[in-house]
Amino acid sequence: MFLPAKNLAKKRYLWYLLFMSIIKFGTDGWRARMGHDFSFKNVRIFAQAYANFLQKKKSRDIKIIVNYDTRFLSRRFAEEASKILSLNGIHAYIPNRDVPLAPMALAILQDKLDGGIMFTASFNKPIYNGIKVFTHRGVSALPSMTQQIEAEIEKIQDTFHFNPQYAANELISDIEVKEGYMKYLEHIIDFASIRDSGMQIIVDNLYGTSREYLDYVLMENGIDIVNIHNFPYSSTETIISECTETSLRDLSRLVVERGAHIGLATDIDGDRFGIIDSKGRFLSSNVIMPPLIEYLIRARKMTGGIVKSASTTNNIRRVAEYYLREVYTTPVGFKYLANMLATKDAFIAVESSNGASLNRKITIKDGILFNLLVTEMLAYYKLDMDYILDNFYTRFPRMYDIESAVKKNERTIMKFNELATRKNFDFPGFHLKKIEYIDGIKFIFTDAWLLVRHSGTSDLIRIYAESTVAKNTKQLIKAGRALIE
């Protein structure tokens, strides 16, 4: 078939992008379509490259946990990776069922493992799978580490040949992770307060790894709950296992029908939380985290600063300033927040996509823990969520945030790259105070901001805006799109 020169150039460019994306780590791991880039062959190549990387750091007695979510074939991928690791003399520990990320991270610390990998594609559609890499500290690997793994992949991907003879299966073992994590939660959460409040709670596990974790710990503490989507189901296209308003429609409807006080949800690997209030409304991280942080400071007396990503609500900064707390801002991606949390005098880290962590043993984001903390806050104040938010807004202005996205192509990437060297910007009706380059380009205005950045998890350029006036937020999003479209 004949293609015009312009279309041919575009096709070559798209093939170039596709080739460059194979086993490349983004904001939160490597993700690709199963049966395409995410194949058993590429998983084996990754596992061998990871083994080579580990052996350069430590010559023997290397111990790794290999975890997986409820996606189709995730367990099989984990088994294949474990076989490659074992053939390299590395001890691979596989949980006997899918496990959320936070219990996995705690197991790395408690069992003094050298790191771990998790087969998950987080919020991507079921056709995708992926790999997240964790260090011996139980946190996501920074680019300085994943780039070394990528370098090992480049060395072997053209010559790697797999011989399906597993002579070292004795190095593959089961590992128990649940009990230690449940004790960890008992030390943090005031379950008695939740139980005594008489709250009606509905838990949506979204077919993910948090079933028998979030629901179990509540029931074990004598708290009545209703459970939905509490079994693994990897083939659904109707509900993507992510904590968004769209994915939590079933939970929202049931909360209203049952007259429940709160609905709690986690995504497929358990690291994000989802809150539905008594009126069935989805409360994003940017809405619920500022009052929760104030609760943790005032009622729980937690000390230290606050870590936030560049895309997270400015109301967190306002709370921090009011209580004389330091704020540390990072690029988007929880690996950056976890690293900052571990190195600064901070008690909490928050991202805009419903992820947060306390500076306890586990410093990765923990959807189970933060569902419980929000529930505890509701029980403590003995009030409905409306009152808590309205009271908060009397001291801190309400912020309206919007996120949009533009597909990456030759034109949008070129225009995005031009922003870094551009000197003058004009935003009619807004007073531009400064520009930050922590992650992409962020324009700071009076009572508003606009962020334009490359997504590290999808083929998109993301645009975020926030303002104290809803129509101003829409105007900023429009201006942001105009910068790159």
N, C-alpha and C positions, 0 to 999 in steps of 0.2 A: 504494500500500500504506500502510495506517495504521500509524503508529509511536506507542507511548506516549510521553508527554512526557519521561520519564526517558531512554528510548532515543534520542529525537530530540535531546535535549541532548548526549548522549554522541556521537552521530553528527556533530553540528555541531562538537563539540570536536575529534574526530578529523580532520575535514576542515580545521579551523583549523591543527592541527599539520602536516598534509600540505602545506597551502599555504605555511606558514612555512618548510618544509624545502627549498623549491625554490631551488637555487643558493645554499645557505648552507654556509659552511665550518665544519667541526667540528674535532676534535682533530688530524686529519691529512688535511685537504683536504675537497673536496665529493664525496659519493658518493650515487648514486641508481640506481634500476632502469632498465635500458635499455628503450627503447620506452615509457617512462612519463615520469618527470622527466628522465632522462638521454637526451635526444634530440639530433638534429643541430641542430634549431632552438635549443635551449638552449645547446649547445656554441658555436654561432655568436654567441649573445648574450654568453656568457662571454668569448669571444675579442675581441669588439668592446669590451667593458667593460675587459678587461685592456689592450688597445691604448690606450684612453683614459687609463687609469691610468699606463701607461708614458710616454706623451707629455707628461703633466703633470710628470713627473720629468726627462725628457730630450727635447729637441725634435727631435733627428735622430740618424741612424746608430745606431739601436737594434738590438741583436742578441740573439736569443732562441733557445734550443734547445727543440725540441718533441719529446718522447720518448714512448714508449708501451710497454705490456707485451704479453703474448701473449693477452690476452682477445679474444673475438670483437669485431670492428670497432674495436679500439683504434687500429690503423694508420689506418683511414678517418677516425676522429675527429681524429687528429693532423693528417692532411692538410687537413681542413676548417678546423681552427683556424689552420693555417699560411696558408691562402688568405686568411682574414680579416686576419691580421696583415700579410701582404704588401700587401693592398689599402690598408692604413694606412701603408705605407712602412716597415714593420718587417722586418728581415732574419730569416727563420725557417730554422733549421738542423734538418733531420730525419735521424737516423741511418738507415742503409739496412736495419737490422733492430732489433728490440726490444733495449733496453739496460738493465742494472740501474741502480739509482739512484746508487750510488757512482761508477761511471765517468762518468755524466752530470754529477754534481757536480764531479768533477775537470776535466771538459771546460769547464764554466762558468768555472772559475778559470784554467785554462791558456790558454784562448782569449779570456779577458777579455770574456765575454759579460755582458749586462745582467740575466740571469736565465734562467728556464726553466719549462716546465710538463711534467708527466708524466701521461699517461692511464693510470690504474690505480685499482683499488678494493681493492688489497692483499688482505686475507684474506677479503673478502666473497664470497658465492656468485657463480657465473659470470653470473647475470642482472644483476649490478651492474657499473657502471663508475664512474669518478671522475676527478678532477683534483687533482693536488698542484702547488702553486706554489712556486718557488724564487727566492731573491734572487741578487744578483750575487756573494754570498759562497758560493753553492752550498749554502745551508741552506734548510729549509722556512720559508715566510713566517710571521711572527708575526701574531696577530690585528690588530695595528695596521695591517698591510698588507692583509690579506684583507678587513677591514671597509671599507677604501677601495674595493677592487674590488667588494664587494657594493653599496656606495653608487652606483658607476657602473652596475651592473646594474639597480638600481632606477630610475635615470634613463631607461634606454633600453628596458627589457623590454616596455613597452606600445606603443612606437612603432617598434621596430626592424623594418626590412624588408630582406630579403636579395635581392639581384639576382645570379643565378648567372653573372656574367661576371668571369672572373679575368684582369684586365689587367696584373697585377703579379707573374706567376709567376717572373720573373727574380730575385726576392728570396727564393725558396725554394731552398735548397741542401742537399746531403748534408753530413754531418760524420762524421769518424772519431774514435772515442773509446777504442777497445780498447787500442791500443799504449801510450798514456800510463799507463793504469791498470795494465797488466801490469808496467811498470817500477816503478810505485809499490809494488806488492806485493813485488817483488824486493828493494826497499830495506828492507822491514819484516820479512819472514818469513825464518826460518832454514830454507830448504828442504833444505840439506845434512843437517841434523840429522834431518829427517823421512825423507829418503831413506835415510840410514845406519841408521835404526832398523829398517828392514825391515817396517814396519807395513803391514797389509792394510787398505785404505780403500775404502769404498763411498760413492759420491756420488749423491744423489737431487736432481735439478734440479726436480722437481715440475712439469714442463711449463712452466717459467718462463724468465725472462730470463737466469739465471746459467749456462745451458748454454754451453759453449765459453768460459767464464770460470773458474769454480771448478775444473771438471774439466781444462780446458786447461792452467792454470798448474801444476797438479800433474804432469800428464803431461810437460809441457815441461821439468820439473826431474827427469825420470827416475824418477818415483814411480808405481808400478803402482796402478791403481784399477779399480773396476768401476762402470759408469754405469747408472742407471735413470731412466726418465721424462725423457730428455734430448732431447725434441723439443717444439715448441709444439703444444699441443692445448687449445683454448679451450672445448670443449663438455662436458668431463667434469663430472659431478655426483657421481661416486664419490670423487674425491679433490679436496678444496678445497686450493688451493695456499697453505697456511699451515704454519708449523712447530709442530705440535701432536702429541701422542701419537697421536691418531686419524688424522691425515693421514699420519703416518710409519710406519704399520703394515707396508707393503710393505718399507720400508727396514729396520725392526726385524727382520722375519722373515728377510730376506736376510743381514743381519749375522750372525745366529745360525747359519744354514745354512752359510755360507761360512767361519765361524770368523774373521771379520774383527775387527780391534781397535777400529774406530770407524766410525760412519756419519755422514755430513755432509749437510745439506740447507739449502736456502734457499727462501724463499717466492717468489711470482710476480714481484715487482719487486726481489728480491735484497737487501732491506734487513734481513731477519731471518735468524737462523741456527737450525739444529736439530741437536742432538747425540744420537746413539744410542750407548750404550756396548756393550762386547763381549757383554754378556748380553741385548742387545736392549731395554734400558730407555731411555726418553726422559728426558733431563736438561734440565730447564727452566733458564731464565736465572737464577732465584733459587737454583738448586742449583750450577750450574757457574761462574757469574761470580765469587763470592767467592774460591774457590781460584785462578781465573785471575788475578784482580787481585793476589793474593799472589804468584803466579809472576812477574807483570810487575814488581812492586816488588822482589822478592828476586833473581830471576835476570836480568831484563832491565834492572834498575836505573832504571826509569822514575820520574821525580820529579813532584811536584805533587799536588793534591788529587783528589777523586772527586766527580762529579756523579751524583745518583741521583734518580729520580722518587719521588713520595710512595708509590707502590704497590710499590716494590722492597724486597727482603729486608733486614732489619735486620742481617744478617751482613756486609753490605758496610760498614756503619758500624762494626761491631766490628773488622773488618780495618783500616779507616782509623785508628781510635783506637789500635790496637796498634802501627801503624807511624807514628804521629804525623802523620797526613794529615788535611787539612781535608775536610769533607763539605758539599756544597751540594745542597739538596733543592729540586726543582721540581714544578710540576703535571705530571700525566700528559700525554704528547704530546712527541715528540722535538724538535719545534721549540723548546720551552722548554729542553730539555737541551742542544741544539746551541748555542743563544744563550748559555747559562751557560758552556759549555765554551770558547766564544770570548772571553768577557770575564773569566774567572777563571783563576787559576794552577792548572789541573787537567789531568790527563793522560788521563782516561777519563770517559765518560758511559754510564750503564746504565739501562735500563728493564726492567720485569718481563716484558714480552711479547716476550722474546728479541731485543731490539735493543740495540746498543752501538756506541760510536764512540771512536776514539783522537783525541787532539788533534794531528793531523798536518795535512796539507793539506785532507783531507776530514773535516769534523766532523759530517756526517750519519751515521746508523747504516749499518753495512756488514756484511751477513750473510756475504759471501764472506771478508772479512778475519778475522772472529771465528771462523769455522769453522777457518781456517788457524792462528790463534793457539792454539785449544784443541788442535789436532793437534800443534802444536809443543811445547806443554806436556807432552803425553803422551810425545812422543819424548824430551824433555829429562830427565824423571824415569825413563825406561826402566821404567815400572811400569804396571800396569793401572789403570783408573779407580777401581775399588773401593779400592785402596790409597791413591790420592791423596785421595779423599774421606774415608776413615776417618782418615787422618793429619791432615787438616784439622780434623775434628770433635774430635780430642783437644785442640785449642787453642781452637776456637770451637764453641759448642753447635750442634747440628743444629736447624734451624728447619723447621717444617711449615706450609706455606701452602696456602690454598684461595681460589679466586675463584668467586663466584656472581653472579647477576643477577636483577633483577626488571623486568618490563615497565613502561614509563612509561604512566601513565594519569592521569586527573584526581586520583584519590585518592593514588597513590604520589608524584606530584609535589608535591601539597599537603603530605603528611606529610614529605617530604624538606625542603621549604622551612621547615617548622616547626622542624627541627633547629637551624637557624642561630640562632634566638632562644631556644631552650629552655635553661634554666639548670641543671636537675638531671638527672643520668643515673644509673641504678642497674644495675650489672653484677655480680650475685651471684658470689662466688668470685674476683673480679678486683679488683686495686687500681688505680683510675684515677689516673694521675699527672698527666696534662695533656691538653688538646685542641688540635689544630692545624687551621687552616683554609686550608692551602696549596692544596688541591684538594678540594672537598667538605668533609667533616668526618672527622677522624682522631683516634681515641681511643688514647692511649698508656698501656699498662699495664706492670707489671713483667714483663719477658720476653715481651711480647705486644703486638699492636696490631690495631685494626679500622678500616677505611676505607670510607666510603660516599660515592659521587660519581656525578655525571651522566656517562654515556658521551658522548663527542663524535663517535663514529663510528656509533652505532646507537641505536635507540629503547629504551634500557635504563638502569636505575640499577644500577651495579656495586657489589659488596660484596667487599672483600678482607679477609683476616685471616691472621695469622701468630703462631705461638707455639712455644715449645720443647717443648710437649706436644701430640701430635696431637689428642687428645680435646678439649683446650682450644680449639684452632683451630676444630673443628666447632661447639663451643658458642658461640664468638664469631660465626661465620657465622649461626647460628640467631638470635642476639641482634640482629645487624645487619638481617636480613630482618624481624624483628619491629618494628623501628623505623619501617619504611616500608610494610609490608603491611597 
